Structures are given as structure tokens and as C-alpha cells.
Amino acid sequence: MKQPKIVILTGAGISAESGLATFRDNNGLWEDHQIEDVATPQAFLRDPELVYRFYNARRAQLQRADVQPNAAHKSIAELQQRLGDNVTIITQNVDNLHERGGSHNVLHMHGTLLSYRCLSSHQQVYYTAPYDSNTRCHCCDPGSKVRPDIVWFGETPKYMQTIMTALSQADMFIAIGTSGQVYPAAGFVEIARDSNVHSVEINLQSAANKDLFDETWQGPASETVPAFFNTFLKTLS
Ligand code: APR
């Protein structure tokens, strides 16, 4: 039997039960700043130390011993093991819980907390320690300043060509734990629909774009994602 091609998009909701707050909980505030006010190129120009502090705090949270991949991350990794390259994993998350849950080739369309970008060469460098405006890269001589390797509001997400191709060739598109408010990811379901790709939403509460999905599974990701894939895998055997 032909193996189905599946595109999975994850958002902050999949990591919520691992102990990482979603963006739009707590009214989207961090130290009384709107998240959008610390996640833009303008914010970085206006107050770089605030922006470094925000991402250093998020990286430190990710590195806490109690923050571990949950059953939803692991069940996606199992699906990928079973179907190999037929599974494309796209995440808006800047954590590494998919990888720690056993997945590989994860498309981090919004960047990652565990690297910085050189402001001169634009090279991405794996880096797990805090950094700020005194940090210098090792790719330039003398070293240049670095910035968070995060795609901010107003910047173009990564891997868009690969994502568009995967969506157009998929048999199924599954959005997990994302509020459907931030584009272009919020528009992937429309691209899937245009290509007659069956679409599934898995979320604790319905997303803003819920009406665009063919099927909805509601509940915490650590329960609904394994339940969905167990049901789905039975249809293959
Ligand atoms: N299980 C499943 N879904 C959950 C859970 C859970 N345990 N907890 C919360 N959710 C859902 C919420 O219902 C919500 O729809 O996760 C979603 C989280 O939404 P957001 O906080 O908006 O996160 P996300 O959609 O990933 O944000 C997209 O916005 O701020 C930017 O760049 C940032 O990547 C981020 C993007």
C-alpha cells in the first residue's frame, strides 16, 4: 500500500504540557511587555538588551530539568520513524522538544533558541549559553555582534519553499496546538485545501481558523495526538 504523505505543523500548545508557556496565555505579556514588542526588528534596534533578556529567559526555561518532551512530541517521532520521509514536521516553536522526543529534520520556521545569528555574516551558530550585546561571533575577525536566531514579526519565516512543496504534495495536513493567528503558518490550512489535502486540527481550544479544517480533535496534546495517530496508523495496517 502506498504510504501517505503527512505534513504536521506544531505551535506552542504542543509544548505547554512540557512546562513552556504558550504565547497568548497570560494575555501575551512578558514583564509587562507585549510579546510583539520584544519580538520585532524594531524592538531589537530600540532596546537590544531587553530583547536579549527575553530570549535568554526563554532559553533558561527550556534548559530546566523538568522541561521534557511529552507524549505528543514522542508520538510524532514514532510516526516519523514509521513513515520516514513521508512525514514533514514544521514547527513554529523555538524549543528543541521535537528533537529531544526523537524527531529529526524538523523545520523550525521561526528559528531556534539554541543558536545565534552573526549580524555581519548572518551565519547561524549552535549556542546554548546566554548572549547579549557584548557577545562576539567567531566567524568574523574581529568578531561581530550577534542576534537571536529567531524570526521576528515582520521577517520572512525559514524553509518556505520546502514547506509549500510539502503542502502541495501531501495527503494530510495536521495542525497541533497553534492558535491560527500568525501568518504565514495560519494560512497553511488554506493551501492544503486548495490542493485537496485532508486537514486536521488538534487543539485544547478551537483555533481562530478552525472552520477551515475538515476534522477537529479537541483536548490536551499529550492525549489527543497519540490517540489520533494510533487511530490513523490502524487504517494503514
Ligand atoms: N494541548 C493542545 N493545545 C494547547 C494546549 C495543550 N495542552 N495548551 C494550549 N493549547 C493551544 C491553545 O488553545 C492555542 O490555540 O495552543 C495554542 C497556542 O497558541 P499561541 O500561544 O498563539 O501559539 P502559536 O500558535 O504557536 O503562536 C504562533 O506567534 O508569537 C508568535 O512566533 C510566535 O511561533 C509563535 C507564533
Boltz pocket constraint, residues with backbone or C-beta under 6 A from the ligand:
constraints:
  - pocket:
      binder: B
      contacts: [[A, 10], [A, 11], [A, 12], [A, 13], [A, 14], [A, 16], [A, 17], [A, 22], [A, 23], [A, 24], [A, 25], [A, 35], [A, 92], [A, 93], [A, 110], [A, 151], [A, 176], [A, 177], [A, 178], [A, 179], [A, 180], [A, 181], [A, 182], [A, 202], [A, 203], [A, 204], [A, 205], [A, 206], [A, 207], [A, 219], [A, 220], [A, 221], [A, 222]]
      max_distance: 6.0
